[in-house]
Amino acid sequence: MEPIAKLDPMTEAALRSLHDIATPEPVSWMPQTWGWAVLAGALLVMLVLTATRWLLRYRANAYRREALSLLPQISEQLSKPATRRDGIRNLGEVLKRTALAAWPRTEVASLSGDAWVRFLDVHDDDGAGAGHALERLLDDFEYHGAEVAADLPSNVCSDLVVAARNWIERHHVPA
């Protein structure tokens, strides 16, 4: 073994005075100024208002979802000549019920014929003329016999369902 080298006294004193490396405390994630708390509060208020608005809109459009859920059954009725007249009648009923759910009864309940078609056109947000597409349904098909309804081409029936779906989805209800 080798003899341990003797260090001078000054080096020994310096080595004895050394300490372990001191690590700093971890940095806090809490904001240090009140401005961040105000910003967090404002964001929370906006989030609550947005969620409330979405919930109110969702609940206000429940009548649309219900009407749209009835359309597949009506579409199936319209696809079969034997049940086509019932499908046409049911489609007119769904449109009227949708309008009654969205507007005051005094404004909608008495509408028929040209006034009803005008109402559908005026409140068609899309501007695609769903009222014109549904005009034949409301003025003609609904009041003819079962044999006339059974003779309708299937593309006319599918067009009626598409026009009704577009009107239900896109009609504008004033606040």
Residue, then its C-alpha position, 0 to 999 in steps of 0.5 A: m500500500e502506498p502511504i497517504a499523501k499529507l495535505d498542507p494545513m490550508t487545503e485541509a481546512a478548506l476541505r473541512s469547510l465544504h458543505d453539500i450542494a444546497t438545492p433550491e426549493p421547488v418553484s410554486w405553481m400558485p400565481q404570485t400576483w392577483g391579476w392571475a386570480v382575476l383572469a382565472g375567475a373571469l375564465l371560470v365565469m365565461l366557462v359557466l356562462t357558455a355551459t349554461r347557454w349551451l344547456l338552455r339551447y339544447r333544452a329549447n331545441a328538444y322539440r326539433r330532436e323529437a320531430l326529427s326522431l319521427l321522420p324515419q318512421i314517416s319515411e318508411q311509411l312513404s316508401k310503401p304505397a299502402t301506407r303512403r297516405d298515412g305517411i303524408r298525413n303524419l308528415g303534415e302533422v309533424l310539421k304543424r306540431t313543430a311549429l306549434a312548439a316553437w311559436p305561440r298557438t294563436e299565431v300558428a294553429s289557424l294557419s292552413g293552405d297558402a298562409w301555412v306555406r307562406f309561414l314555412d317560407v318566411h321562417d325558413d332560415d336556409g332560404a332553400g324554399a322548404g315551403h315551396a317543396l312542401e307546398r304540394l304536400l300541404d295543398d294537394f297530397e294531404y287531401h286526395g284519396a289513397e289511390v293518388a297518394a299510392d301513385l306518387p313516385s318514391n323520389v317525390c316522397s323522399d324529397l318531401v321528407v328531405a324538405a321537412r327535415n331541412w325546415i325542422e333543422r333550420h327554421h328560425v324562431p325569434a327570441 
